[in-house]
Amino acid sequence: MSKIAPCLWFAREAEEAANFYVSLFPDSRIDHVQKNVIDTPSGKPDQVLVVSFTLAGQRFMALNGASHVEFNHSISLAVDCADQTEVDRLWNGLADGGKPVACGWITDRYGVSWQIVPTILIKYIADPDKAKAARVMQAMMQMVKLDIAGLEAAYRG
């Protein structure tokens, strides 16, 4: 079966970004750095062209495309976090040079959008008790970084 690996386009920061990302997530590594073999719009020979890397077991690619292309919120990387410690650690790492947005969304220093989401949130907003789910959604809409204690309090009413 074919495998799908998201490819992130950077002007010249592919290797820097990949190293930053792998520093934040367990089960992450740089798999391969491919350098240009000829002069291309992406760079001179021996400059980084593509970085293949793994984040939390998922394959990714980072491409130095030479020109700056803006990332936007229409594509984001959603991270399922087990607890508040994980939410805080990833949030703080991505916030270094990045910009918090709302409702668990944060844009990192390279412009990539992330959703840092505690696992329990999905359970709470899918609860068959619509009043509980609505309270949790309302609480989440007031948050920037998601706070599990606040979500739990809303769930309990």
N, C-alpha and C positions, 0 to 999 in steps of 0.2 A: 504494500500500500504506500502511496505517496505521503510524504511528510510536509507539513506547512511550517515555515519559519518566517516570522515577520521580519521585514527589512526596514531599518530606520536610515533615512537619508540625512547626512550631515554635510556641511561645507568642507571642513577639514578635521573635525573633532571625533571621528568614528572610534579611533583607538582610545582616546581619552574618555569618551562617554562609556564605552564598553567596560573599561577598567573601573570606572566609577560604579556602574551598575553591578558588576560582579562583586564589588566590595560590600554591597548592601545585603545580598541575598545568599542564604546557605545553598549548597548544591549548585554552585555557580562557578564558571571558569571561562577563560579565554581558550577557545579550541584551536583557532588558526588565524594568523594575520597574513593576508595576501597583499603583497606589494605590487605596484605597477611594474610590468616588464618592459614597457615602452612608454614614450611620452604620450599622454592622453589628456583630454580636458579635465580629468580627475586629478592629474598630477604628473610629476616627472617620474622616471624610472627610480625604483627603490623607495618611493613614498607609499604610504599605506593606501590601499584601494578599498579592501573589504576586511572586516573583522568578523569572524564567526565566533559566537559565544553562546553560553548556556546560562540561563537565569532560572534558578529553582527548578531545574530539570527541563526547561523549555528552550529549544534552540532559537536563536536570533541571528540576524546579520546587521552589521552597521556598515554603511557605504559612505565613502568620501566622494560626494558628487560634484565638488568644486564650487557650485553655486549654492547660496543659502536658500533653502525652501522652508517656509514656515510650517511647523506642526500646528494642528488645531485640535479642538476638543471632539471632533467627529470620530477620531480614533484615539482610544486611551488604553492603557494597560491596567487591568483590574487585578488587584492583589488580595487574595483571601487570607485574612489574618486570624490566627487562633485566639489571640488575647490582646489586652490593651498594651502590654509590653511590646508586642510585635508591631502593633499600630504605631506606637510612639517612636520606636526605633526607626522604622521605615519612613515615617513622616518627617522626623528630624533629619534623617539622611538626605531625603529628597528636597527638603526645605533649604538645605545649605546651597545658597545661590539660586534657589527656586522661588516659587510664589504660590502660597496657599490660595485656593479658589473658594470652594464651598462644598458642603455635603460629602466630605471625604475626598474631594478632588484636589490635586496639587499639580502644578506645572514645574518640572525640574529645571535646572540651570540651562539645559539644552533646548527647552521648549516642549518636551514630551509630556503629555498629560497622563497622570496616574490616578487610579481610584484605590485608596487604601481603606479597605472595607473589612470590618470584623465579621467572621462567619455567622455569628448569631444574628446579625442584622437581617440576613436573607430569611432566616427562620421566622423572625418576628414579623416582618412585613408580609409573609405568606401565611400567617396564622389565620385559621378559619374564623376566628373572632374578629370581625371587621373593626370593632371599636379599638381593640388592642393594636391591630395593624395600623390604624389611622393615627393613634397617639404616637406610635414609634415613627411613622413617616413625618408627622408634624415636628417631633423632636429633632429628627435628623435634618430637616430643612432649616433649622435654626443653628446648626453646627457648622463649623469649618472643618477641623479635624474631628473625626467621629470619636465619641466618648461612650464606651460600653456601659458604664454605670448610669449615665444619663438615658441611654436607650433602654436599659433594664428598668429604670424607674418609670419611664413612660409606658413600657409594656405592662408593668404591674398596676399602673394607674394611680 
